[in-house]
Amino acid sequence: MRSFKDHNPISVFVFYIFAIVPAMFCINPVLMCISLAGGVSFRLAKDGLGALKKMLPFFAFPLLGVILNPLFVHKGVTPLFILNNNPVTLEAVLFGLTLGAMICSTVIWFSSFNSIMTTDKLLYVFGSVSPKIALILSMTLRYIPLYGQQIKKVRQAQIVTGLYKEDNAIDKIRGGLRIMSVMVSWALENGIITADSMSARGYGAGRRSRFTIFGWRTADVALAVLCAALGVVTSVCMGIGHLAFEWYPEIVSPGMSAPAVTAYIAYALLCAIPTVLQIREEARWRSLQSEI
């Protein structure tokens, strides 16, 4: 038994596709609750209570949805009160809450995705599909930290040469524009150097082999098939319309029909997979430690 992050990257990638996409494109409060509970439980199982502090800012999205959506959307047949001669409706409040929960759950899932799917795993996933996409992705991920480091170097060099002495808004804007100009030149120069280097190494000259440390096991195949099966069930029910909520002018629920209940159960099982694998792995590890 391995933890979720130790499975084949393709299996993990399949899970995230079917876990995130339904939550992003179906504004269904039941799906939002399932997605949010799955994302939070996985982060807690993976990183402990320390992850709760990191996730707290994300829960501002539902609150912002409740506040902002009724200010701009006045549809609905259930007015709660009048604000600036505009009705604040129950439908707008609940839609804002659900929309904020969708953003919150998506951000939490993506935060765990970023911590698990490292650069080498992403290259493994996309390298077999398109080496060019893998190369572009690799260069992008590589240059993100390099840009940050280079910006610090340029800023420190400008401070040493006597800039930013006035310490006002205009001076900061001018300094930012100078840094931007330097970084554009630096990025173009490094792009040309990288392209020449790849060409000198024969990239694109023909079919090439690649080395990877990742392999397939029975558990990896089972995980990919299970995630795909549960995700397809949820996606099909969502595509047919069994999970579609109508919010305006009044809330119309699709009801708890058999297809809807099946989709909810399938999606709940899907979102629970990484948490269950993480808990089982930690329990097994503690058991082995107690036997030493």
C-alpha positions in Angstrom: 0.0 0.0 0.0 1.4 3.4 -1.1 0.3 6.9 -0.3 -1.6 8.8 -3.0 1.3 10.9 -4.1 3.5 7.8 -4.7 1.3 6.4 -7.4 2.0 6.8 -11.0 1.7 10.4 -12.1 -0.8 9.6 -14.8 -3.1 7.9 -12.3 -2.8 11.0 -10.0 -3.4 13.3 -13.0 -6.6 11.4 -14.0 -7.9 11.8 -10.5 -7.4 15.5 -10.4 -9.1 15.9 -13.8 -12.2 14.2 -12.7 -12.2 15.8 -9.3 -11.7 19.4 -10.4 -13.7 19.6 -13.7 -17.2 18.7 -12.3 -16.7 21.1 -9.5 -15.7 23.9 -11.9 -18.5 23.6 -14.4 -21.5 22.5 -12.3 -22.8 25.0 -9.8 -24.5 22.4 -7.7 -24.4 23.0 -3.9 -24.2 19.3 -3.1 -21.2 18.8 -5.4 -19.6 21.9 -3.9 -19.9 20.5 -0.4 -18.5 17.1 -1.5 -15.6 18.7 -3.3 -14.8 21.1 -0.5 -15.0 18.3 2.1 -12.8 16.0 0.0 -10.2 18.7 -0.6 -10.0 19.8 3.0 -9.8 16.3 4.4 -7.0 15.4 2.0 -5.0 18.4 2.9 -5.4 17.7 6.6 -4.6 14.0 6.1 -1.5 14.9 4.1 -0.1 17.9 5.9 -1.7 17.8 9.3 -3.4 20.6 11.2 -0.8 23.0 9.9 -2.6 22.9 6.5 -5.7 24.4 8.1 -3.9 27.7 8.7 -2.9 27.8 5.0 -6.4 27.0 3.9 -8.2 29.6 6.1 -7.7 32.5 3.5 -9.5 30.4 0.9 -12.7 30.3 2.9 -13.0 34.1 2.3 -14.3 33.3 -1.2 -17.7 32.0 0.0 -18.0 35.1 2.2 -17.1 37.4 -0.6 -19.7 35.6 -2.8 -22.4 36.2 -0.3 -21.5 39.9 0.0 -20.7 40.8 -3.6 -23.1 38.8 -5.7 -26.3 40.3 -4.2 -24.8 43.8 -4.7 -24.6 43.3 -8.4 -27.4 40.7 -9.1 -30.9 41.6 -8.0 -32.7 38.7 -9.6 -34.9 36.4 -7.5 -38.4 36.2 -6.2 -37.5 36.1 -2.5 -36.3 39.6 -1.4 -34.7 39.7 2.0 -34.3 43.5 2.4 -33.8 46.6 0.3 -30.4 48.2 -0.1 -30.0 51.4 -2.0 -33.4 50.9 -3.6 -32.3 47.5 -4.9 -33.6 44.2 -3.5 -31.2 41.7 -1.9 -32.7 38.3 -2.8 -32.2 34.9 -1.2 -31.4 33.4 -4.6 -28.5 35.8 -5.2 -27.1 35.2 -1.7 -27.3 31.4 -2.1 -25.8 31.5 -5.6 -22.9 33.7 -4.3 -22.3 31.3 -1.5 -22.2 28.3 -3.8 -20.0 30.1 -6.4 -17.6 31.1 -3.6 -17.5 27.5 -2.4 -16.7 26.4 -5.9 -13.8 28.7 -6.1 -12.6 27.7 -2.6 -12.7 24.0 -3.3 -11.0 24.4 -6.7 -8.2 26.5 -5.1 -7.7 23.8 -2.4 -7.6 21.0 -5.0 -5.1 23.0 -7.1 -2.9 23.7 -4.0 -2.6 19.9 -3.3 -2.0 19.4 -7.1 0.9 21.8 -7.0 2.5 20.0 -4.0 2.1 16.5 -5.5 2.6 17.0 -9.3 6.1 18.2 -9.4 7.9 19.2 -12.6 9.3 15.8 -13.3 5.8 14.2 -12.9 4.3 16.8 -15.3 7.0 16.1 -17.8 6.3 12.4 -17.5 2.6 12.9 -18.1 2.9 15.3 -21.1 6.2 13.9 -22.5 4.6 10.8 -23.9 1.8 12.8 -25.5 3.8 15.7 -27.0 7.5 16.3 -26.3 7.1 19.9 -27.5 4.4 20.6 -24.9 6.6 18.9 -22.3 9.5 21.1 -23.3 7.4 24.3 -23.1 6.0 23.3 -19.8 9.5 22.4 -18.4 10.9 25.8 -19.6 7.9 27.7 -18.1 8.2 26.0 -14.7 12.0 26.5 -14.7 11.8 30.2 -15.5 9.2 31.0 -12.9 11.7 30.8 -10.0 14.5 32.1 -12.1 12.5 35.3 -12.9 12.0 35.8 -9.2 15.7 35.4 -8.4 16.7 37.7 -11.3 14.2 40.4 -10.3 15.8 40.5 -6.8 19.3 40.7 -8.3 18.3 43.6 -10.6 16.5 45.5 -7.8 19.5 45.0 -5.4 21.9 46.2 -8.1 19.8 49.4 -8.7 19.7 50.1 -5.0 23.5 49.8 -4.8 23.9 52.2 -7.7 21.9 54.8 -5.8 18.3 54.4 -7.0 15.2 54.5 -4.8 16.7 57.2 -2.6 13.6 59.4 -2.7 11.4 56.5 -1.5 8.1 57.8 -3.1 5.5 56.4 -5.4 7.0 58.0 -8.6 10.4 56.7 -7.8 9.1 53.2 -7.2 7.1 53.3 -10.5 10.2 54.3 -12.4 12.2 51.6 -10.8 9.6 49.0 -11.6 9.6 50.1 -15.3 13.4 49.8 -15.4 13.2 46.3 -13.9 10.6 45.3 -16.4 12.7 46.6 -19.3 15.7 44.7 -18.0 13.7 41.5 -17.4 12.2 41.6 -21.0 15.7 41.8 -22.4 17.0 39.0 -20.1 14.0 36.7 -21.0 14.5 37.2 -24.7 18.3 36.6 -24.4 17.8 33.4 -22.3 15.1 32.2 -24.7 17.5 32.4 -27.7 20.3 30.8 -25.7 18.0 27.9 -24.7 16.7 27.4 -28.2 20.3 27.3 -29.6 21.3 24.9 -26.9 18.4 22.5 -27.6 19.1 22.7 -31.4 22.8 21.9 -30.8 21.8 18.9 -28.8 19.7 17.6 -31.6 16.3 18.3 -30.2 13.7 17.8 -32.9 16.0 16.1 -35.3 14.2 12.8 -35.0 12.6 10.3 -32.7 14.2 10.2 -29.3 14.0 8.0 -26.3 13.4 9.2 -22.8 14.3 8.1 -19.3 11.8 8.0 -16.5 11.8 6.7 -12.9 8.1 6.1 -12.9 6.6 2.8 -13.7 3.2 1.1 -13.7 2.0 -1.3 -11.0 -1.3 -3.1 -10.5 -2.3 -0.5 -7.9 -1.6 2.4 -10.4 -3.8 0.8 -13.1 -6.5 0.1 -10.6 -6.4 3.7 -9.3 -6.6 5.2 -12.8 -9.5 2.9 -13.8 -11.4 3.6 -10.6 -11.0 7.3 -10.9 -12.0 7.3 -14.6 -15.1 5.2 -13.9 -16.3 7.3 -11.0 -15.5 10.5 -12.9 -17.3 9.3 -16.1 -20.5 8.4 -14.0 -20.5 11.9 -12.5 -19.8 13.7 -15.8 -22.5 11.7 -17.7 -25.1 12.6 -15.1 -24.0 16.2 -15.1 -24.0 16.3 -18.9 -27.5 14.9 -19.1 -28.8 17.5 -16.7 -29.6 15.5 -13.6 -27.4 17.8 -11.5 -28.4 21.2 -13.0 -29.7 23.8 -10.5 -31.7 26.7 -11.7 -31.0 29.8 -9.5 -33.0 32.6 -11.1 -35.7 33.8 -10.8 -36.3 31.0 -8.3 -34.3 28.0 -7.1 -35.3 24.8 -8.8 -33.5 21.7 -7.6 -33.1 18.7 -9.8 -34.2 16.6 -6.9 -32.8 13.4 -5.5 -33.5 11.2 -8.5 -31.7 7.9 -8.9 -29.1 9.3 -11.4 -28.5 12.3 -9.2 -27.9 10.1 -6.1 -25.7 7.8 -8.2 -23.6 10.9 -9.3 -23.3 12.2 -5.8 -22.2 8.8 -4.4 -19.7 8.4 -7.3 -18.2 11.9 -6.8 -18.0 11.4 -3.0 -16.1 8.1 -3.5 -13.8 9.8 -6.0 -13.0 12.7 -3.7 -12.4 10.4 -0.8 -9.8 8.3 -2.6 -6.7 10.3 -1.8 -7.7 10.8 1.9 -8.3 7.0 2.3 -5.0 6.1 0.7 -3.1 8.7 2.8 -4.7 7.5 6.1 -4.0 3.9 5.3 -0.4 4.6 4.4 0.2 6.5 7.6 -1.6 3.8 9.7 0.6 1.2 8.1 3.7 3.2 8.7 2.9 3.7 12.4 2.2 0.0 12.7 5.6 -0.9 11.2 7.3 1.6 13.6 5.6 0.0 16.6 6.9 -3.4 15.6 10.6 -2.2 15.6 
